[in-house]
Amino acid sequence: MGEITYARGDATVPSVKGVKVIAHVCNDIGGWGKGFVLALSRRWPEPETAYRAWHRERASNDFGLGALQLVQVEPYVWVANMIGQRGVRTGSKGVPVRYEAIDAALARLAGPARELHASVHMPRIGCGLAGGKWSRVAPLVSERLVRRGVAVTVYDHGEG
């Protein structure tokens, strides 16, 4: 266990045994409707329902940049909603991705992943619609998860 594993395929259907956490990045404005979340919603309604409730009740919870919400969708599958982008549009403040928020959310994920003895599966988080660069995200994943003994597989869509 020393580095990120890369695989072709769909991060919503990890083909490994044991407990799995599917991690992805959400925005901080309650929007759910583009990108990887659509693949999640096609498989399970719970992550979107939980995220929308988390956002709706944000005055009384920890919803915000860097926060983590774990949602169980099957007996051995969890989805990690991680708030890692500010808004959804590129504007005067640059792209929506917030590396420090992804870093904080990954740090929050490490403990539960270890307690569950789970492997973590993800697309190249923060690098699609959020506009981030994998060269900046990969070291965060390595530092926060891999170095703490959590197996991580990153999926690139496409033919095997």
C-alpha positions, 0 to 999 in steps of 0.5 A, spaced: 500 500 500 503 506 497 500 509 492 494 511 488 491 505 483 488 508 477 483 504 473 479 505 467 471 504 468 466 507 472 467 509 479 460 508 482 461 500 480 468 498 484 469 491 483 473 489 489 471 485 495 469 489 502 467 495 504 467 501 499 467 508 499 465 512 493 468 519 494 466 525 490 466 533 490 460 537 491 459 544 491 457 549 497 451 552 494 446 546 494 447 544 486 446 537 484 445 536 477 451 536 473 457 531 472 459 525 476 453 526 481 448 524 475 452 517 475 451 517 483 443 519 482 442 513 477 444 508 482 442 511 488 437 516 490 440 517 497 446 521 496 442 526 493 437 526 498 442 527 504 446 532 500 440 536 499 437 536 506 444 537 509 444 544 505 437 545 506 439 545 514 446 548 513 444 553 519 444 548 524 450 543 521 457 543 518 455 544 511 460 548 508 467 548 504 471 542 507 465 538 510 464 531 509 457 527 509 457 519 509 451 516 506 450 508 506 447 506 500 448 498 500 450 494 506 458 495 504 457 501 500 458 508 502 458 515 498 462 520 501 459 527 499 465 532 500 464 540 499 470 542 495 468 547 490 465 554 491 459 555 487 459 552 480 461 557 475 468 560 473 468 567 475 473 573 477 475 568 483 477 563 478 475 556 477 470 553 483 475 548 486 478 549 492 484 545 494 484 546 501 477 544 502 478 538 498 484 537 503 480 538 509 474 533 507 479 528 505 482 528 512 475 527 515 474 521 510 480 518 513 478 516 520 471 513 518 474 509 512 479 506 516 474 504 521 470 501 516 476 497 513 474 500 507 477 502 500 476 509 497 474 509 490 473 516 486 473 519 479 479 525 479 475 529 484 475 536 483 478 536 476 471 536 472 466 541 472 470 544 478 476 546 474 481 543 478 488 540 476 489 533 478 497 534 479 494 538 485 489 533 487 493 527 487 498 529 492 492 531 497 489 524 496 496 520 497 497 524 503 490 524 507 488 517 505 494 513 502 499 514 507 494 513 512 493 506 510 487 507 506 487 503 499 485 508 493 482 507 486 481 513 481 477 511 475 478 514 468 471 513 464 472 510 458 473 503 455 478 498 458 
